[in-house]
Amino acid sequence: MEQERSELIVLISTFIIVFITISLIVLFVVFQRRKNKLLQERSLIKKRFEREIAETQIEIREETLRNISWELHDNIGQLLTLAKIQLQHATPDNMHGITEIITKSLTEIRALSKSINPDFINNIKLKEALRLEIERFNRLNYIESSLTITGEEIEIDQKHGIIIFRMLQEFFSNTIKHSKASKLDVFLHYNENYIDIIAKDNGVGFKVKENCINGIGLQNIKARAELINAKATLKSEPEKGTRLIINYYI
């Protein structure tokens, strides 16, 4: 009887040990799988982010080159043509005007040179980039634009700044090309651990639907916002303009 009892205890103990061992192995395998899955997801997110940065930099470069083409043709070309005409009829009385035109042309060329610089595209600072963009709109009379900055400036991730700027560029492009707006206002507000950006126009507006967002070339904005822990909201009503709100959390 005592022997049977001992054998039963040994059997139960063995069963418990085997059960615990198997459970630990199963838990370890599950943990490893989850860990590997998490690492793969992180790797995919990192690759997606790096790919998005590369694509965004290319888009900014292409947009910059388009802008340069327009400025050379519509602005600098006209200034130099005017200077040429005035030089053909130059007199001591109009030399000052010719000098002013040439000086303005040189200023425009310097501005273009700065935007062509690869360092400007790869190391773009959000506040400076927005300021230059707004200045360009006003200088070329594309649209009456303003930039209002409030709060104490805080440093943000360089790559995140590139993505935010491109998101805003898409909105600006749509405003100028399609909205029939006469005014564009941008508000950049710095807080301790987040940044709020509002870009709004007084254009024709539209009814906000997903297919509308795709139709006007803003389909990438929300996806890009998610990559950098930000939220992008598009608001619009017919005849009441359009507003893009970006909330970026550091």
C-alpha atoms as one frame of an Amber mdcrd trajectory, in Angstrom:
protein
   0.000   0.000   0.000   2.752   2.360   0.986   4.664   1.456  -2.149   1.640
   2.141  -4.344   1.221   5.456  -2.637   4.854   6.363  -3.274   4.570   5.332
  -6.905   1.438   7.476  -7.274   3.240  10.469  -5.788   6.188   9.917  -8.124
   3.812   9.597 -11.081   1.926  12.766 -10.149   5.193  14.617  -9.540   6.533
  13.448 -12.878   3.326  14.513 -14.592   3.468  17.943 -12.949   7.128  18.395
 -13.919   6.423  17.314 -17.495   3.366  19.589 -17.634   5.339  22.537 -16.287
   8.197  21.812 -18.673   5.871  21.598 -21.674   4.044  24.757 -20.539   7.328
  26.623 -20.231   8.410  25.431 -23.662   5.069  26.483 -25.182   5.226  29.865
 -23.436   8.807  30.335 -24.601   7.871  29.460 -28.197   4.858  31.820 -28.081
   7.014  34.572 -26.555   9.697  34.084 -29.197   7.129  34.191 -31.981   5.570
  37.362 -30.605   8.998  38.863 -30.116  10.022  37.974 -33.675   6.719  39.330
 -35.003   7.204  42.568 -33.061  10.774  42.897 -34.357   9.578  42.270 -37.921
   6.824  44.876 -37.516   9.321  47.380 -36.145  11.673  46.628 -39.008   8.864
  47.107 -41.553   7.808  50.373 -39.889  11.398  51.597 -39.928  11.804  50.649
 -43.602   8.483  52.305 -44.438   9.528  55.449 -42.582  12.915  55.606 -44.319
  11.237  54.988 -47.683   8.727  57.743 -46.932  11.549  60.150 -46.018  13.350
  59.377 -49.286  10.155  59.807 -51.325   9.318  63.030 -49.488  12.760  64.490
 -50.139  12.402  63.624 -53.826   8.950  65.246 -53.922  10.263  68.402 -52.242
  13.164  68.493 -54.710  10.787  68.091 -57.665   8.452  70.764 -56.292  11.443
  73.053 -55.797  12.591  72.506 -59.389   9.076  73.260 -60.672   9.043  76.436
 -58.617  12.462  77.414 -59.959  11.221  76.883 -63.513   8.215  79.134 -62.880
  10.310  81.795 -61.181  12.918  81.826 -63.954  10.218  82.230 -66.575   7.615
  84.386 -64.825   9.756  86.490 -62.555  13.470  86.684 -63.252  12.994  86.339
 -67.001  10.568  89.254 -67.052  12.830  91.384 -64.847  15.835  90.803 -67.106
  13.756  91.431 -70.224  12.600  94.736 -68.740  16.200  95.624 -67.842  17.268
  94.817 -71.402  14.558  97.053 -72.886  15.460  99.913 -70.578  19.162  99.503
 -71.343  18.384  99.903 -75.035  16.926 103.315 -74.196  19.257 104.147 -71.346
  19.729 107.754 -70.308  21.329 109.268 -67.211  17.814 109.822 -65.868  16.651
 106.194 -65.934  19.877 104.450 -64.859  18.680 104.292 -61.263  15.583 102.311
 -62.324  17.689  99.903 -64.350  20.008  99.382 -61.381  17.034  98.591 -59.146
  15.720  95.995 -61.605  19.120  94.287 -61.856  19.506  94.350 -58.062  16.087
  92.752 -57.656  17.016  90.091 -60.210  20.185  89.264 -58.265  18.158  88.991
 -55.054  15.765  86.554 -56.733  18.667  84.490 -58.092  20.217  84.263 -54.612
  16.878  83.061 -53.216  16.700  80.408 -55.917  20.278  79.365 -55.235  19.442
  78.779 -51.596  16.461  76.585 -52.425  18.521  74.526 -54.908  21.130  73.710
 -52.272  20.794  69.998 -51.319  21.456  70.864 -47.682  18.289  72.966 -47.706
  16.229  69.974 -48.783  17.937  67.366 -46.610  18.287  69.517 -43.487  15.211
  71.660 -43.820  14.023  73.488 -40.695  10.250  73.650 -40.517   9.895  77.282
 -39.447  12.451  78.536 -41.972  11.013  76.412 -44.784   7.502  77.736 -44.161
   8.758  81.307 -43.991  10.549  80.975 -47.345   7.502  79.319 -48.926   5.146
  82.088 -47.766   7.601  84.778 -48.872   7.795  83.163 -52.310   3.991  83.118
 -52.698   3.807  86.820 -51.860   6.836  87.778 -53.950   5.450  86.113 -57.056
   1.873  87.252 -56.379   0.607  83.661 -56.438  -1.673  84.295 -53.466  -1.793
  86.710 -50.535  -0.154  84.674 -47.762   0.762  85.060 -44.113   2.665  83.055
 -41.507   1.994  83.543 -37.783   4.344  81.850 -35.294   3.533  81.734 -31.583
   5.116  80.065 -28.572   8.752  79.314 -27.856  10.381  77.316 -30.644  11.257
  73.717 -29.786  13.520  71.323 -31.652  11.792  68.507 -33.499  13.123  65.450
 -35.269  14.676  66.572 -38.545  13.025  63.837 -40.584   9.654  64.558 -39.002
  10.034  68.204 -39.986  10.603  67.174 -43.606   7.386  65.123 -43.632   5.344
  67.918 -41.991   6.639  70.430 -44.536   5.725  68.157 -47.435   2.223  67.646
 -46.007   1.782  71.413 -45.943   3.262  71.763 -49.427   0.559  69.448 -50.756
  -2.096  71.631 -49.169  -0.483  74.812 -50.536  -0.291  73.314 -54.024  -3.963
  72.370 -53.953  -4.912  75.828 -52.679  -3.058  77.615 -55.473  -4.107  75.259
 -58.273  -7.702  74.360 -57.430  -9.283  76.363 -54.603  -9.597  79.730 -56.386
  -8.562  81.287 -53.089  -7.220  84.813 -52.748  -5.764  84.322 -49.268  -3.712
  81.680 -47.487  -2.952  81.863 -43.758  -0.624  79.560 -41.844  -0.404  79.401
 -38.051   2.468  77.604 -36.314   2.101  77.271 -32.544   4.833  75.767 -30.353
   3.943  74.244 -27.011   6.051  72.392 -24.473   5.580  68.929 -25.971   3.544
  69.419 -29.120   3.132  71.634 -32.179  -0.139  72.746 -33.742  -0.167  73.857
 -37.378  -3.195  75.286 -39.148  -3.221  76.160 -42.845  -6.408  77.661 -44.230
  -7.607  79.321 -47.426 -10.722  81.270 -48.402 -11.362  79.256 -51.540 -14.414
  77.509 -52.930 -14.164  74.589 -50.502 -15.903  71.217 -50.920 -17.764  68.484
 -49.066 -15.208  66.449 -47.139 -15.265  62.769 -48.089 -12.526  60.204 -48.487
 -12.919  60.234 -52.260 -12.640  64.024 -52.216  -9.374  63.779 -50.337  -8.035
  61.341 -52.917  -9.319  63.506 -55.747  -7.427  66.643 -54.715  -4.070  64.963
 -54.109  -4.124  64.898 -50.299  -4.441  61.131 -49.862  -0.926  60.817 -48.421
  -1.316  63.378 -45.650  -3.039  61.184 -43.044  -0.755  58.226 -43.746   2.306
  60.440 -43.376   0.950  61.953 -40.179   0.585  58.501 -38.613   4.246  57.745
 -39.337   5.413  60.621 -37.128   2.912  60.304 -34.271   0.831  63.198 -35.605
  -2.803  63.746 -36.482  -3.955  65.474 -39.663  -7.511  66.754 -40.046  -8.966
  68.273 -43.195 -12.031  70.512 -42.830 -13.915  72.205 -45.626 -17.334  73.486
 -46.638 -18.524  74.732 -50.020 -17.813  78.456 -50.400 -16.214  78.565 -46.934
 -12.674  77.548 -47.737 -10.523  74.636 -46.606  -8.469  74.087 -43.472  -5.720
  71.591 -42.705  -4.922  71.011 -39.039  -1.790  69.107 -38.032  -1.227  68.138
 -34.390   2.327  66.865 -33.868   3.282  65.317 -30.530   6.928  65.110 -29.545
